[in-house]
Amino acid sequence: MQKNPAQCQFVTALDSIVGKWKPIILYHLLQGKPLRFNELRRLLPAITQRMLTLHLRELEEEELVKRVIYPQIPPKVEYSITEYGMSLSPILEALHQWGSAHVERKQLGKENNEQTETD
């Protein structure tokens, strides 16, 4: 029996998309075109190969990302957002907008504090 179903739903949702890189990976895949592993690495230069692999696997397990292997030599693998993953678009866009406003607010607060100290 669940003690707090609302909390459980938040935890379940956040477990699917939270991590240092998952929202950014999803953001890039939401741009529409499938991306190869190395293309994602170039878009996220600070991520390690191991971490990118781990996050892509987790997103694939959650059915948010689709992995397609083309039978050729050398093998070609592409990652794309699933139709289900597309449902995250408004959520990630809202997070992006909030993040932008939050950064601006913090910057203004920092500038106001610096101004107060010089007065």
C-alpha distances in whole Angstrom, upper triangle without the diagonal:
4,6,9,9,13,13,11,14,17,16,16,19,21,20,22,25,26,28,32,33,30,31,35,35,33,36,38,37,37,40,41,43,41,42,43,41,45,45,41,43,45,43,41,44,42,39,40,40,37,35,36,35,32,31,32,30,27,28,29,26,24,27,28,31,34,36,39,41,45,47,50,52,51,47,46,42,41,38,37,34,32,32,28,29,32,29,29,32,32,29,31,34,33,32,35,37,35,36,39,39,38,40,43,42,42,45,46,45,46,50,50,49,52,54,53,54,58,59
4,6,6,9,10,8,11,13,13,13,16,18,18,20,22,22,25,29,30,28,28,32,32,30,33,36,34,34,37,38,40,39,40,41,39,42,42,39,40,43,41,38,41,39,37,37,38,35,32,33,33,30,28,30,29,25,26,27,24,22,25,26,29,32,34,38,40,44,46,49,50,49,46,44,40,39,36,35,32,30,30,26,27,29,26,26,29,29,26,28,31,29,28,32,33,31,32,36,36,34,37,39,38,38,41,43,41,43,46,46,45,48,50,50,51,54,55
4,6,9,9,9,12,13,13,15,17,18,19,21,23,23,26,29,31,29,29,33,33,32,34,37,36,35,39,40,42,41,41,43,41,44,44,40,41,44,42,39,42,40,37,38,39,36,34,35,35,31,30,32,31,27,28,30,27,25,28,28,32,34,37,40,43,46,49,51,53,51,48,47,43,41,38,37,34,33,32,29,29,31,28,27,30,29,26,29,31,29,28,32,33,30,32,35,35,33,36,38,36,36,40,41,39,41,44,44,43,46,48,47,49,52,53
4,6,5,6,9,10,11,12,15,16,17,19,21,21,23,27,28,26,26,30,31,29,31,34,33,32,36,37,39,39,39,40,39,42,41,38,39,41,39,37,40,37,35,37,37,35,32,33,33,30,28,30,29,25,26,28,25,23,26,26,29,32,35,38,41,45,47,50,51,50,47,45,41,39,36,34,31,30,30,26,26,28,25,24,27,26,23,25,28,26,25,28,29,27,28,32,31,29,32,35,33,33,37,38,36,38,41,41,40,44,45,45,46,49,50
4,5,5,6,9,10,10,12,14,15,17,19,19,23,26,27,25,24,28,29,27,28,32,31,30,33,34,37,36,37,38,37,40,39,36,37,40,37,35,38,37,34,36,36,34,31,32,32,29,26,28,27,24,23,25,23,20,23,23,27,29,32,36,39,42,45,47,49,48,44,42,39,37,33,32,28,27,26,23,23,25,22,21,24,23,21,23,26,24,23,27,28,26,27,31,31,29,32,35,33,34,37,38,37,39,42,42,42,45,46,46,47,50,51
4,5,5,6,9,10,11,12,14,16,17,18,21,24,25,23,22,26,27,25,26,30,29,28,31,32,35,34,35,37,36,39,38,34,36,38,35,33,36,35,33,34,35,33,30,30,31,28,26,27,27,23,23,25,23,20,22,22,26,29,32,35,38,42,44,47,49,47,44,42,38,36,32,30,27,26,25,22,22,23,20,19,22,21,18,20,23,21,20,24,25,22,24,27,27,26,29,31,30,30,34,35,33,36,38,38,38,41,43,43,44,47,48
4,5,5,6,9,10,11,12,14,16,15,18,22,23,21,21,24,26,24,25,29,28,27,31,32,35,34,34,36,34,37,36,33,34,36,34,32,34,32,30,32,33,31,28,28,29,26,24,26,25,22,22,24,22,19,22,22,25,28,31,35,37,41,44,46,47,46,43,41,37,35,31,30,27,26,26,22,22,24,21,19,22,21,18,20,23,21,19,23,24,22,23,26,26,24,27,30,28,28,32,33,32,34,37,37,36,39,41,41,42,45,46
4,5,5,6,9,10,10,13,15,15,18,21,23,20,20,24,25,23,25,28,27,27,30,31,33,32,33,34,33,36,35,32,33,36,33,31,34,32,30,31,31,29,26,27,27,24,22,24,23,19,19,22,19,17,20,20,23,26,29,32,35,38,41,44,45,44,40,38,35,33,29,28,25,24,24,21,20,23,20,19,22,22,18,20,23,22,20,24,26,24,24,28,28,27,29,32,31,31,34,36,34,36,39,39,39,42,44,44,45,48,49
4,5,5,6,9,10,11,13,14,17,21,21,19,18,22,23,20,22,26,25,24,27,28,30,30,30,32,31,34,33,30,31,34,31,29,33,31,29,30,31,29,26,26,26,23,21,22,22,18,18,20,18,15,17,17,21,24,27,30,33,36,39,42,43,42,39,37,33,31,27,26,22,21,21,17,17,19,16,15,19,18,15,17,20,19,18,22,23,22,23,26,26,25,28,30,30,30,33,35,34,36,38,39,39,41,43,43,45,48,49
4,5,5,6,8,10,11,11,15,18,19,16,16,20,21,19,20,24,23,22,26,27,29,29,29,31,30,32,31,28,29,32,29,27,30,28,26,28,29,27,24,24,25,22,19,21,21,18,17,20,18,15,18,17,20,24,27,30,33,36,39,42,43,41,38,36,32,30,26,25,22,21,21,18,17,19,16,14,17,17,13,15,18,16,15,19,20,18,19,23,23,22,24,27,26,26,29,31,30,32,35,35,35,38,40,40,41,44,45
4,5,5,6,9,10,10,13,16,18,15,16,19,20,19,21,24,23,23,26,28,30,29,29,30,28,31,31,27,28,31,28,26,29,27,25,26,27,25,21,22,23,20,17,20,19,16,16,19,17,14,17,17,20,23,25,29,32,35,38,40,42,40,37,35,31,29,26,25,22,22,22,19,18,20,18,16,19,19,15,17,20,19,17,20,22,20,20,24,25,23,25,28,27,27,30,32,31,32,36,36,36,38,41,41,41,44,46
4,6,5,7,9,10,13,17,18,15,15,19,19,17,20,23,22,21,25,26,28,26,27,28,27,30,29,26,27,30,28,26,29,27,24,26,26,24,21,21,21,18,16,18,17,13,13,16,14,11,14,14,17,20,23,26,29,32,35,38,39,38,34,32,29,27,23,22,20,19,19,16,15,18,16,14,18,18,15,16,20,19,18,21,23,22,22,25,26,25,27,30,30,30,32,34,34,35,38,39,39,41,43,43,44,47,49
4,6,5,7,8,12,15,16,13,12,16,16,14,17,20,19,18,22,23,25,24,24,26,25,28,27,24,25,28,25,24,27,25,23,25,25,24,20,20,21,18,15,17,17,13,12,15,14,10,13,12,15,19,21,25,28,31,34,37,38,36,33,31,27,25,21,20,17,17,17,13,12,15,12,11,14,14,11,13,16,15,14,17,19,18,19,22,23,22,24,27,27,27,30,32,32,33,36,37,37,39,41,42,43,45,47
4,5,5,5,9,12,13,11,11,14,15,14,16,19,18,18,22,23,25,24,24,26,24,26,26,22,24,26,23,21,24,23,20,22,23,21,18,18,19,17,14,16,16,13,12,15,15,12,15,13,16,20,22,26,28,32,35,37,38,36,33,31,27,25,21,20,18,18,19,16,14,16,14,12,15,15,12,12,16,15,13,16,18,17,17,20,21,20,22,25,25,24,27,29,29,30,33,34,34,36,38,39,40,42,44
4,6,6,8,12,13,10,11,15,15,14,17,19,19,19,23,24,25,24,23,24,23,25,25,21,23,25,23,21,24,22,19,20,21,19,16,16,17,14,12,14,14,10,10,13,12,10,13,13,15,18,20,24,26,30,33,35,36,34,31,29,25,24,20,20,18,18,19,16,14,17,16,14,17,18,15,15,18,18,16,18,21,20,19,23,24,23,24,27,28,27,30,32,31,32,35,36,36,38,41,41,42,44,46
4,6,9,12,12,9,10,13,13,11,14,17,16,16,19,20,22,20,20,22,20,23,23,19,21,24,21,20,23,21,19,20,20,18,15,15,15,13,10,11,11,8,7,10,9,7,10,9,11,15,17,21,23,27,30,32,33,31,28,26,22,21,17,16,14,14,16,12,11,14,13,11,14,16,13,13,17,17,15,17,20,20,19,23,24,23,25,28,28,28,30,33,33,33,36,38,38,39,42,43,43,46,48
4,7,10,9,6,6,10,10,8,11,14,13,13,17,18,20,19,19,20,19,21,21,17,19,21,18,17,20,19,16,18,19,18,14,14,15,13,9,11,12,9,8,11,12,9,11,9,11,15,17,21,24,27,30,32,33,31,28,26,22,20,16,15,13,14,16,13,10,13,12,9,12,13,11,10,13,14,12,14,17,17,16,19,21,20,21,24,25,25,27,29,30,30,33,34,35,36,39,40,40,43,45
4,7,8,6,7,10,11,11,13,15,16,16,19,21,22,21,21,22,20,22,22,18,19,21,19,16,19,17,15,17,18,17,13,14,15,13,10,13,14,11,10,14,14,12,15,13,14,18,20,24,26,29,32,34,35,33,30,28,24,22,19,18,16,18,19,17,14,16,16,12,14,16,12,11,15,15,12,14,17,16,15,18,20,18,19,23,23,22,25,27,27,28,30,32,32,34,36,37,37,40,42
4,5,5,7,9,10,11,13,15,16,17,20,22,23,21,20,21,18,20,20,16,16,19,17,14,16,14,12,14,15,14,10,11,13,11,8,12,13,11,11,15,15,14,16,14,15,19,20,23,25,29,32,33,33,31,28,26,23,22,18,19,17,19,21,19,16,18,18,15,17,18,15,13,17,17,14,15,18,17,15,18,21,19,19,23,23,22,24,27,27,27,30,32,31,33,36,36,37,39,41
4,6,7,8,10,12,13,14,16,17,19,22,22,21,19,20,18,19,18,15,14,16,14,11,13,11,9,12,14,14,10,11,13,12,10,13,15,13,13,17,18,17,19,17,17,20,21,24,26,29,32,33,33,30,28,26,23,22,19,19,18,21,23,21,18,20,20,17,18,19,16,14,17,17,14,14,18,17,14,17,19,17,17,21,22,20,22,25,25,25,27,30,29,30,33,34,34,37,39
4,6,5,6,9,10,11,12,14,16,18,19,18,16,16,14,15,15,11,11,13,11,8,11,10,8,10,12,12,8,8,11,10,7,10,13,12,11,14,16,15,17,14,14,17,17,21,23,26,29,29,30,27,25,23,20,18,15,16,15,18,20,19,16,17,18,15,16,18,16,13,16,17,14,14,18,18,15,17,20,19,18,22,24,22,24,27,27,27,29,32,32,32,35,37,37,39,41
4,5,5,6,8,10,11,12,15,16,17,16,15,16,14,16,15,12,13,15,13,11,14,13,11,13,14,13,10,9,11,10,6,8,11,9,8,11,13,12,13,11,11,14,15,19,21,24,27,28,29,27,24,22,19,17,13,13,12,15,17,15,12,14,15,12,13,16,13,11,14,16,13,13,17,17,16,18,21,20,20,23,25,24,26,29,29,29,32,34,34,35,37,39,39,41,43
4,5,5,6,9,10,10,13,15,17,16,15,17,16,18,16,13,15,16,13,12,15,15,13,16,17,17,13,12,15,14,10,11,14,12,10,14,15,13,15,11,12,15,17,21,23,26,29,31,31,29,27,24,21,18,15,14,12,15,16,15,11,12,13,10,10,12,10,7,10,12,9,10,13,14,12,15,18,17,17,20,22,22,23,26,27,27,29,31,32,33,35,37,37,39,41
4,5,5,6,9,10,11,14,15,15,13,15,14,15,13,10,12,13,9,8,12,12,11,14,15,16,13,11,14,14,11,11,15,14,12,15,17,16,17,13,13,16,17,20,22,25,28,29,30,27,25,22,19,17,14,13,12,16,18,17,13,14,15,12,12,14,13,9,11,14,11,10,14,15,13,14,18,17,17,20,22,21,22,25,26,26,28,31,31,32,34,36,37,38,41
4,5,5,6,9,10,12,13,12,10,12,11,13,11,7,10,12,9,8,12,12,11,13,13,14,11,9,11,12,8,8,12,12,9,12,15,14,14,11,10,12,13,16,19,21,25,25,26,24,22,19,16,13,10,10,10,13,16,15,12,13,15,12,12,15,14,11,13,16,14,13,17,18,16,18,21,21,21,24,26,25,26,29,30,30,32,35,35,36,38,40,41,42,44
4,5,5,6,9,10,12,11,11,14,13,15,14,10,13,15,12,12,16,16,14,17,17,17,14,12,14,14,10,9,13,12,9,11,14,12,12,8,8,11,13,16,19,22,25,26,28,26,23,20,17,14,10,9,7,10,12,12,8,9,11,9,9,12,11,8,11,14,12,12,16,17,16,18,21,21,21,24,26,26,27,29,31,31,33,35,36,37,39,41,42,43,45
4,6,5,7,10,11,12,12,15,15,16,14,11,14,14,11,11,15,16,15,18,18,20,17,14,16,17,13,13,16,16,12,15,18,16,15,12,11,14,16,19,22,24,27,28,29,28,25,22,19,16,13,11,9,13,14,14,10,10,12,9,8,11,11,7,9,12,11,10,13,15,14,15,18,19,19,21,23,23,24,27,28,29,30,33,34,35,36,38,39,41,43
4,5,5,8,9,9,9,11,12,13,10,8,11,11,8,10,13,15,14,17,17,18,16,13,15,17,13,12,16,16,13,15,18,17,16,13,11,14,15,17,19,21,25,25,26,24,22,19,16,13,10,9,9,13,15,16,12,12,15,12,11,14,14,11,12,15,14,13,16,18,17,17,21,21,21,23,26,26,26,29,31,31,32,35,36,36,38,40,41,42,45
4,5,6,7,7,7,10,11,13,11,9,13,13,11,12,16,18,16,18,17,19,17,13,15,16,13,11,14,15,11,12,16,15,13,10,8,10,12,14,17,18,22,23,25,23,20,17,14,11,8,6,6,9,12,13,9,9,13,11,10,14,14,12,13,17,16,15,18,20,19,20,23,24,24,26,29,29,30,32,34,34,36,38,39,40,42,44,45,46,48
4,5,8,9,11,14,15,17,14,12,16,16,13,15,19,20,19,21,21,22,20,17,18,19,16,14,17,17,13,14,17,16,14,10,10,12,14,16,20,21,25,26,28,26,24,20,17,14,11,8,6,9,10,11,8,7,10,9,7,11,12,10,10,14,14,13,16,18,18,19,22,23,23,25,27,28,29,31,33,33,35,37,38,39,41,43,44,45,47
4,6,9,10,14,15,17,13,12,16,15,12,15,18,20,19,22,22,23,21,18,20,21,18,16,20,20,16,17,21,19,17,14,13,14,16,17,20,22,25,26,28,26,24,20,18,14,12,10,9,12,13,15,12,10,13,12,10,13,15,12,12,16,16,14,16,19,19,19,22,24,23,25,27,28,29,31,33,33,34,37,38,39,40,43,44,45,47
4,7,9,13,15,17,14,13,17,17,15,17,20,23,21,24,23,24,23,19,20,22,19,16,19,20,16,17,20,19,16,13,12,13,14,15,18,19,23,24,26,24,22,18,16,12,11,8,8,10,11,14,12,10,13,13,11,15,16,15,15,18,19,17,20,23,22,22,25,27,27,28,31,32,32,35,37,37,38,41,42,43,44,46,48,49,51
4,6,10,13,14,11,12,15,15,14,16,19,22,21,22,21,23,22,18,19,21,19,16,19,20,17,17,20,20,17,15,12,12,13,13,16,16,20,20,22,21,19,15,13,10,9,7,9,11,13,16,14,13,16,16,15,18,20,17,18,21,22,20,23,25,25,25,28,29,29,31,33,34,34,37,39,39,40,43,44,44,46,48,49,50,52
4,7,10,12,10,10,14,14,13,15,18,21,19,20,18,20,19,16,16,18,16,13,16,17,15,14,18,18,15,13,10,9,9,9,12,13,17,17,19,18,15,12,10,6,5,4,8,10,13,15,13,13,17,17,16,20,21,18,19,23,23,21,24,27,26,26,30,31,30,32,35,35,35,38,40,40,41,44,45,45,47,50,50,52,54
4,7,8,6,6,10,11,10,12,15,17,16,17,15,17,17,13,13,16,15,12,15,17,14,14,18,18,16,14,11,11,10,10,12,13,17,17,18,16,14,11,8,5,5,6,10,13,16,18,15,15,19,18,17,21,22,19,20,24,23,21,24,27,25,26,29,30,29,31,34,34,34,37,39,38,40,43,44,44,46,48,49,50,52
4,6,5,6,9,10,11,13,14,17,15,15,13,15,15,12,12,15,14,11,14,17,15,14,18,19,18,16,12,12,9,10,10,11,14,14,15,13,11,8,6,4,6,9,12,15,18,20,17,18,22,21,21,24,24,22,23,27,25,24,27,29,27,28,32,32,31,34,36,36,36,39,41,40,42,45,45,45,48,50,50,51,54
4,5,5,6,9,10,11,12,14,12,12,9,11,12,8,8,12,12,9,12,15,14,14,17,18,18,16,13,12,10,11,11,13,16,16,16,13,12,9,7,7,7,11,14,16,20,21,18,20,23,21,21,25,24,22,23,27,25,24,27,29,27,28,31,31,30,33,35,35,35,38,39,39,40,43,44,44,46,48,48,50,52
4,5,5,6,9,10,10,13,11,11,9,12,13,10,11,14,14,13,15,18,17,17,20,22,21,19,16,16,14,14,14,15,18,17,16,14,13,11,10,10,11,14,16,20,23,24,21,22,25,24,23,27,26,23,25,28,26,24,28,30,27,28,32,31,30,32,35,34,34,38,39,38,39,43,43,43,45,48,47,48,51
4,5,5,6,9,10,13,12,13,12,15,15,11,13,16,15,13,16,19,17,17,21,22,21,18,15,16,14,15,15,16,19,18,18,16,15,12,11,10,10,12,15,18,21,23,19,20,23,22,21,24,24,21,22,25,24,22,25,27,25,25,29,29,28,30,33,32,32,35,37,36,38,41,41,41,43,46,46,47,50
4,5,5,6,9,11,9,11,10,13,12,8,10,13,12,10,14,15,14,15,18,19,18,16,13,14,13,15,16,18,21,20,21,18,17,14,12,10,9,11,13,16,20,20,17,18,21,19,18,22,21,18,19,23,21,19,23,24,22,23,26,26,25,28,30,30,30,33,35,34,35,38,39,39,41,44,44,45,48
4,5,5,6,8,7,8,7,11,10,8,10,13,12,12,15,17,16,17,20,21,21,19,16,17,16,17,18,19,22,22,21,18,17,15,13,13,12,14,16,20,23,24,20,21,24,22,21,25,24,20,22,25,23,21,24,26,23,24,28,27,25,28,31,30,30,33,34,33,35,38,38,38,41,43,43,44,47
4,5,5,9,9,11,11,14,14,11,14,17,16,15,18,20,19,20,23,24,24,21,18,19,18,19,20,21,24,23,22,19,19,17,15,14,14,16,18,22,25,25,22,23,25,23,22,25,25,21,22,25,23,21,24,26,23,23,27,27,25,27,30,29,29,32,34,32,34,37,37,37,39,42,42,43,46
4,6,9,9,12,12,15,14,11,14,17,15,14,18,19,17,19,22,22,22,19,17,18,18,19,21,22,25,25,24,22,21,18,16,15,14,15,16,20,22,23,19,20,22,20,19,22,21,18,18,21,20,17,20,22,19,20,23,24,22,24,27,26,26,29,31,30,31,34,35,35,37,40,40,41,43
4,6,6,9,10,13,11,9,12,14,12,13,16,17,16,18,21,21,22,19,17,19,18,21,22,24,26,26,26,23,22,20,18,16,15,16,17,20,23,23,20,21,23,20,19,22,21,17,19,21,19,17,20,21,18,19,23,22,20,23,26,25,25,28,29,28,30,33,33,33,36,38,38,39,42
4,6,8,10,13,12,11,14,16,15,16,19,20,19,21,24,24,25,22,20,22,21,23,23,25,28,27,26,23,23,21,19,18,17,19,20,24,27,27,23,24,27,24,23,26,25,21,22,25,22,20,23,24,21,21,25,24,22,25,27,26,25,29,30,29,30,34,34,33,36,38,38,39,42
4,7,10,12,10,10,14,15,14,16,19,19,19,21,24,24,25,23,21,23,22,25,25,27,30,29,28,26,25,23,21,20,19,21,22,25,28,28,24,25,27,24,24,26,24,21,22,24,21,20,23,23,20,21,24,23,21,24,26,24,24,28,29,27,29,32,32,31,34,36,36,37,40
4,7,8,6,6,10,11,10,12,15,15,16,18,20,21,22,20,18,20,19,22,22,25,27,27,26,24,22,21,19,18,17,18,19,23,26,25,22,23,25,22,22,25,23,20,22,24,21,20,23,24,21,22,25,24,22,26,28,26,26,30,30,29,31,34,34,34,37,39,38,40,43
4,5,5,6,9,10,11,12,14,15,16,18,20,21,23,21,19,20,19,21,21,24,26,26,25,22,21,20,18,18,17,20,21,24,27,27,23,25,27,25,25,28,26,23,25,27,24,23,27,27,24,26,29,28,26,29,31,29,30,33,34,32,35,38,37,37,40,42,41,43,46
4,6,5,6,9,10,11,12,14,15,16,18,20,21,20,17,18,16,18,18,21,22,22,21,18,17,17,15,15,15,18,20,22,26,26,22,25,27,25,25,28,27,24,26,28,26,25,29,29,26,28,31,30,29,32,34,32,33,36,37,36,38,41,40,40,43,45,45,46,49
4,6,5,6,9,10,11,12,14,15,17,19,20,19,17,18,16,19,19,22,23,24,23,20,19,18,16,17,16,19,20,22,26,25,22,25,27,24,26,29,27,24,27,29,26,26,29,30,27,29,32,31,29,33,35,33,34,37,38,36,39,42,41,41,44,46,45,47,50
4,5,5,6,8,10,11,12,14,15,17,18,17,16,17,16,19,20,23,25,26,25,23,21,20,17,17,15,18,18,21,24,23,20,23,24,21,23,25,23,21,24,25,22,22,26,26,23,25,29,27,26,30,31,29,30,34,34,33,36,38,38,38,41,43,42,44,47
4,5,5,6,9,10,10,12,14,15,16,15,13,14,13,16,17,20,22,23,23,20,18,17,14,13,12,14,15,18,21,21,17,20,22,19,20,23,22,19,22,24,21,21,25,25,23,25,28,27,26,29,31,30,31,34,35,34,36,39,39,39,42,44,43,45,48
4,6,5,6,9,10,10,12,14,15,15,12,13,11,14,15,18,20,21,21,18,16,15,12,13,11,14,16,17,21,20,18,21,23,21,22,25,24,21,24,26,24,24,28,28,26,28,31,30,29,33,34,33,34,38,38,37,40,42,42,43,46,47,47,49,51
4,6,5,6,9,10,11,13,14,14,13,14,13,16,17,21,23,24,24,22,19,18,15,15,13,16,16,18,21,20,17,21,22,20,22,25,23,20,24,25,23,23,27,27,25,27,30,29,29,32,34,32,34,37,37,36,39,42,41,42,45,46,46,48,51
4,5,5,6,8,10,11,12,11,10,12,12,16,18,21,24,25,25,23,20,19,15,15,12,13,13,15,18,17,14,17,19,16,18,21,19,17,20,22,19,20,23,24,22,24,27,26,26,29,30,29,31,34,34,34,37,39,39,40,42,44,44,46,48
4,5,5,6,9,10,10,9,7,9,9,12,14,17,20,21,22,20,17,16,12,11,8,10,11,13,16,15,13,16,18,16,17,21,19,17,20,22,20,21,24,25,23,26,29,28,28,31,33,32,33,36,37,37,39,41,41,42,45,46,47,48,51
4,5,5,6,9,10,10,9,10,9,12,14,17,20,22,23,21,18,16,13,13,10,12,13,14,17,16,14,17,19,18,20,23,21,20,23,25,23,24,27,28,26,29,31,31,31,34,35,34,36,39,39,39,42,44,44,45,48,49,49,51,54
4,5,5,6,9,9,9,11,12,15,17,21,23,25,26,25,21,20,16,16,13,14,13,14,17,15,13,16,17,15,18,21,19,18,21,23,21,22,25,25,24,27,29,28,29,32,33,32,34,37,37,37,40,42,42,43,46,47,47,49,52
4,5,5,6,5,5,8,10,14,16,20,23,25,26,24,21,19,15,14,10,11,9,10,13,11,9,12,14,12,15,18,16,15,18,20,18,19,23,23,22,25,27,27,27,30,32,31,33,36,36,36,39,41,41,42,45,46,47,49,51
4,5,5,6,5,6,7,11,13,17,20,22,24,22,19,17,13,12,9,10,9,9,12,11,10,13,15,14,17,20,19,18,21,23,22,22,26,27,26,28,31,30,31,34,35,35,37,39,40,40,43,45,45,46,49,50,50,52,55
4,5,8,8,9,10,14,16,20,22,25,26,25,21,20,16,16,13,13,13,12,14,12,12,15,16,16,18,21,20,19,23,24,23,24,28,28,27,30,32,31,32,35,36,36,38,41,41,41,44,46,46,47,50,51,51,54,56
4,5,8,10,12,16,18,22,25,27,29,28,24,22,19,17,14,13,11,10,12,10,9,13,13,12,15,18,16,16,20,21,20,22,25,25,25,27,29,29,30,33,34,34,36,38,39,39,42,43,44,45,48,49,49,52,54
4,6,7,10,13,16,19,22,25,27,26,22,20,17,15,12,11,9,7,9,7,7,11,11,12,15,17,17,17,20,21,21,22,25,26,26,28,30,30,31,34,35,35,37,40,40,41,43,45,46,47,49,51,51,54,55
4,7,10,13,17,20,23,25,27,26,23,20,16,14,10,9,6,5,8,6,4,8,9,9,11,14,14,13,16,18,17,19,22,23,22,25,27,27,28,31,32,32,34,36,37,38,40,42,42,44,46,47,48,50,52
4,7,10,13,16,20,22,24,22,19,16,13,10,7,6,5,5,9,9,7,9,12,11,13,17,16,15,18,20,19,20,23,24,24,26,28,28,29,32,33,33,35,37,38,39,41,43,43,45,47,48,49,51,53
4,7,10,13,16,19,21,20,16,14,10,8,6,5,6,6,9,10,9,12,14,15,16,19,19,18,21,23,23,23,26,28,27,29,32,32,32,35,37,37,38,41,42,42,44,46,47,48,50,52,53,54,56
4,7,10,13,15,17,16,13,10,7,6,5,7,9,10,13,14,13,15,18,18,19,23,23,21,23,26,25,25,29,30,29,31,34,34,34,37,39,38,40,42,43,43,46,48,48,49,52,53,54,55,58
4,6,10,12,15,14,10,8,6,5,6,8,11,11,15,16,15,17,20,21,21,25,26,24,26,29,28,28,31,33,32,34,37,37,37,39,42,42,42,45,46,46,48,51,51,52,54,56,57,58,61
4,6,9,11,11,7,6,4,7,9,12,15,15,18,20,19,21,24,24,25,29,29,27,29,32,32,31,34,36,35,36,40,40,39,42,44,44,45,48,49,49,51,53,54,54,56,58,59,60,63
4,6,9,9,6,5,6,8,11,14,17,18,20,22,22,23,26,27,27,31,31,30,31,35,34,33,37,39,37,38,42,42,42,44,46,46,47,50,51,51,53,55,56,56,59,61,61,62,65
4,7,8,6,7,9,12,15,17,21,21,24,26,25,27,30,30,31,35,35,33,35,38,38,37,40,42,41,42,45,46,45,48,50,50,50,53,55,54,56,59,59,59,62,64,64,65,68
4,6,5,7,10,13,16,19,22,23,26,28,27,29,32,32,32,36,37,35,36,40,39,38,41,43,42,42,46,46,45,48,50,50,50,53,55,54,56,59,59,59,62,64,64,65,68
3,5,8,11,14,18,21,25,26,29,31,29,31,34,34,34,38,38,36,38,41,40,39,42,44,42,43,47,47,46,48,51,50,50,54,55,54,56,59,59,59,61,64,64,65,68
4,6,10,13,16,20,23,25,28,30,28,30,33,33,33,37,37,34,36,39,38,37,40,42,40,41,44,45,43,46,49,48,48,51,52,51,53,56,56,56,59,61,61,62,65
4,7,10,13,17,20,21,25,26,25,27,30,30,30,34,34,32,33,37,35,34,38,40,38,39,42,43,41,44,47,46,46,50,51,50,52,55,55,55,58,60,60,61,64
4,7,10,13,17,19,22,24,22,23,27,27,27,30,31,28,30,33,32,31,35,37,35,36,39,40,39,41,44,43,44,47,48,48,49,52,53,53,55,57,57,59,61
4,7,10,14,15,19,20,19,20,23,23,23,27,27,25,27,30,29,28,32,34,32,33,37,37,36,39,41,41,41,44,46,45,47,50,50,50,53,55,55,56,59
4,7,10,12,16,17,16,17,20,20,20,24,24,22,24,27,26,25,28,30,29,30,34,34,33,36,38,38,39,42,43,43,44,47,48,48,50,53,53,54,57
4,7,9,13,14,12,14,17,16,17,20,21,18,20,24,23,22,25,27,26,27,31,31,30,33,35,35,36,39,40,40,42,44,45,46,48,50,50,52,54
4,6,10,11,9,10,14,14,14,17,18,16,18,21,21,20,23,25,25,26,29,29,29,32,34,34,35,38,39,39,41,43,44,45,47,49,50,51,54
4,7,8,6,7,10,10,10,14,15,13,15,18,18,18,21,23,22,24,27,27,28,30,32,32,34,36,37,38,40,42,43,44,46,48,49,50,52
4,5,5,6,9,10,11,15,15,15,17,20,20,20,23,25,25,26,29,30,30,33,34,35,36,39,40,41,42,44,45,47,48,50,51,53,55
4,5,5,7,10,11,13,15,15,17,19,20,21,23,24,25,27,29,30,31,33,34,35,37,39,40,41,43,45,46,47,49,51,52,54,55
4,5,6,8,10,12,13,14,16,18,18,20,22,23,24,26,28,28,30,32,33,34,36,38,39,40,42,43,44,46,48,49,51,52,54
4,5,6,8,11,11,11,13,15,16,17,19,20,21,23,25,25,27,29,30,31,33,35,36,37,39,40,41,43,45,46,47,49,51
4,5,5,9,10,10,11,14,15,15,18,19,20,22,24,25,26,28,29,31,32,34,35,36,38,40,41,42,44,46,47,49,50
4,5,7,8,10,11,13,14,15,17,18,20,21,23,24,26,27,29,30,32,33,34,36,38,39,40,42,43,45,46,48,50
4,6,5,6,8,10,11,12,14,15,16,18,20,21,22,24,25,26,28,30,31,32,34,36,37,39,40,41,43,45,46
4,5,5,6,9,10,10,12,14,15,16,18,20,21,23,24,25,27,29,30,31,33,34,36,37,39,40,42,44,45
4,6,5,6,9,10,10,12,14,15,16,18,20,21,22,24,26,27,28,30,32,33,34,36,37,39,40,42,43
4,5,5,6,9,10,11,12,14,15,16,18,20,21,22,24,26,26,28,30,31,32,34,36,37,39,41,42
4,5,5,6,9,10,10,12,14,15,16,18,20,21,22,24,25,26,28,30,31,33,34,36,37,39,40
4,5,5,6,9,10,11,12,14,15,17,18,20,21,23,24,26,27,29,30,32,33,35,36,38,39
4,5,5,6,8,10,11,12,14,15,16,18,20,21,22,24,26,27,28,30,31,33,34,36,37
4,5,5,6,9,10,10,12,14,15,16,18,20,21,22,24,25,26,28,30,31,32,34,36
4,5,5,6,9,10,11,12,14,15,17,18,20,21,23,24,26,27,28,30,32,33,35
4,5,5,6,9,10,11,12,14,15,17,18,20,21,22,24,26,27,29,30,32,33
4,5,5,6,9,10,10,12,14,15,16,18,20,21,22,24,25,27,28,30,31
4,5,5,6,9,10,10,12,14,15,16,18,20,21,22,24,25,27,29,30
4,5,5,6,9,10,11,12,14,15,17,18,20,21,22,24,26,27,29
4,6,5,6,9,10,10,12,14,15,16,18,20,21,22,24,26,27
4,5,5,6,9,10,10,12,14,15,16,18,20,21,23,24,26
4,5,5,6,9,10,10,12,14,15,16,18,20,21,23,24
4,5,5,6,9,10,10,12,14,15,16,18,20,21,23
4,5,5,6,9,10,10,12,14,15,16,18,20,21
4,5,5,6,9,10,10,12,14,15,17,19,20
4,5,5,6,9,10,11,12,14,15,17,18
4,5,5,6,9,10,10,12,14,15,16
4,5,5,6,9,10,10,12,14,15
4,5,5,6,9,10,11,13,14
4,5,5,6,9,10,11,12
4,5,5,6,9,10,11
4,5,5,6,9,10
4,5,5,6,9
4,5,5,6
4,6,5
4,6
4
